[in-house]
Amino acid sequence: MESLFFNSTHLHITTWVIAIILFFIAVGRYSTGAHMALRLFYILVLVTGLLLFIKHHGINDMLYGMKMLAGILTIGLMEMVLVRKKKGKETSKLLIGAVILLIVTLYLGFKLPMGLNFFA
């Protein structure tokens, strides 16, 4: 059971790290391929995060629920930034919002008991 826990956590961390890297690559130089790969990683991040939430925390843990909601909103803002960039519209305000929400999500993830607790 213990190794499954760590594998699931590591898989989730790996997927969101790759998603963040792909996002900044796509923002820097938009390409359809990078955007489609990022969408695949959005799905992987959501699935691995949801599995961790269900398996280890259940529905009663409000802070984990808030972290999950912040993660979903972060993905939504990231997607909105890229869609607006593709259309040639202004993205700076959405990009700032996405980065701030990403920081909040990472803070919650690291601060909660299952995280690495950099903020002791």
C-alpha positions as CSV (number, residue, x, y, z in Angstrom):
1,M,0.0,0.0,0.0
2,E,2.8,2.4,0.9
3,S,4.6,2.1,-2.5
4,L,1.3,2.6,-4.3
5,F,0.8,5.9,-2.4
6,F,4.3,7.2,-3.4
7,N,3.9,6.1,-7.0
8,S,0.6,7.9,-7.3
9,T,2.0,11.1,-5.7
10,H,5.1,11.0,-7.9
11,L,3.0,10.4,-11.0
12,H,0.8,13.4,-10.1
13,I,3.9,15.6,-9.5
14,T,5.5,14.5,-12.7
15,T,2.4,15.3,-14.8
16,W,1.9,18.8,-13.4
17,V,5.6,19.6,-13.7
18,I,5.5,18.6,-17.4
19,A,2.3,20.5,-17.8
20,I,3.8,23.7,-16.4
21,I,6.8,23.4,-18.7
22,L,4.6,22.8,-21.7
23,F,2.5,25.8,-20.8
24,F,5.4,28.2,-20.7
25,I,6.8,26.7,-23.9
26,A,3.4,27.2,-25.5
27,V,3.1,30.8,-24.2
28,G,6.5,31.7,-25.4
29,R,6.1,30.3,-28.9
30,Y,2.6,29.1,-29.6
31,S,2.3,25.9,-31.6
32,T,-0.7,23.6,-32.1
33,G,1.4,20.6,-31.2
34,A,2.5,22.0,-27.8
35,H,-1.1,23.1,-27.1
36,M,-2.4,19.6,-27.8
37,A,0.3,17.9,-25.8
38,L,-0.5,20.3,-22.9
39,R,-4.2,19.4,-23.2
40,L,-3.3,15.7,-22.8
41,F,-1.3,16.6,-19.6
42,Y,-4.3,18.6,-18.3
43,I,-6.2,15.4,-18.4
44,L,-3.4,13.4,-16.8
45,V,-3.1,16.0,-14.0
46,L,-6.8,16.0,-13.3
47,V,-7.1,12.2,-13.3
48,T,-4.0,11.6,-11.1
49,G,-5.1,14.4,-8.7
50,L,-8.6,13.1,-8.5
51,L,-7.4,9.6,-7.8
52,L,-5.1,10.9,-5.0
53,F,-8.0,12.9,-3.5
54,I,-10.4,10.0,-3.6
55,K,-7.9,7.4,-2.4
56,H,-6.3,9.2,0.4
57,H,-8.6,12.0,1.6
58,G,-12.2,11.4,0.7
59,I,-14.8,14.1,0.5
60,N,-14.5,15.5,4.0
61,D,-11.1,17.2,3.8
62,M,-12.0,20.8,2.9
63,L,-8.4,22.1,2.3
64,Y,-7.7,19.3,-0.1
65,G,-11.0,20.2,-1.8
66,M,-9.9,23.8,-2.0
67,K,-6.6,22.7,-3.5
68,M,-8.3,20.6,-6.1
69,L,-10.6,23.5,-7.0
70,A,-7.6,25.9,-7.2
71,G,-5.9,23.3,-9.5
72,I,-8.9,23.1,-11.8
73,L,-9.2,26.9,-12.0
74,T,-5.5,27.1,-12.7
75,I,-5.9,24.7,-15.7
76,G,-8.9,26.7,-16.9
77,L,-6.9,30.0,-16.8
78,M,-3.9,28.4,-18.5
79,E,-6.2,27.1,-21.3
80,M,-7.8,30.6,-21.6
81,V,-4.4,32.2,-22.0
82,L,-3.4,29.9,-24.8
83,V,-6.7,30.2,-26.7
84,R,-6.6,34.0,-26.5
85,K,-2.9,33.9,-27.6
86,K,-3.9,31.8,-30.6
87,K,-6.6,34.4,-31.5
88,G,-4.1,37.2,-31.2
89,K,-5.9,38.8,-28.2
90,E,-4.4,40.3,-25.1
91,T,-3.3,37.7,-22.5
92,S,-1.2,39.6,-19.9
93,K,-4.0,39.9,-17.3
94,L,-5.1,36.2,-17.7
95,L,-1.4,35.1,-17.6
96,I,-0.8,37.0,-14.3
97,G,-4.0,35.5,-12.9
98,A,-2.9,32.0,-14.0
99,V,0.5,32.4,-12.5
100,I,-0.9,33.7,-9.2
101,L,-3.4,30.9,-9.0
102,L,-0.7,28.4,-9.8
103,I,1.4,29.7,-6.9
104,V,-1.6,29.4,-4.6
105,T,-2.2,25.9,-5.8
106,L,1.4,24.9,-5.3
107,Y,1.5,26.5,-1.9
108,L,-1.6,24.6,-0.8
109,G,-0.2,21.3,-2.2
110,F,3.1,21.7,-0.4
111,K,1.5,23.0,2.8
112,L,-1.0,20.2,3.3
113,P,0.1,17.1,5.2
114,M,0.5,15.0,2.1
115,G,2.8,17.6,0.6
116,L,6.5,18.2,1.1
117,N,5.9,21.0,3.7
118,F,8.4,23.6,2.5
119,F,6.5,26.2,4.5
120,A,6.8,24.8,8.0
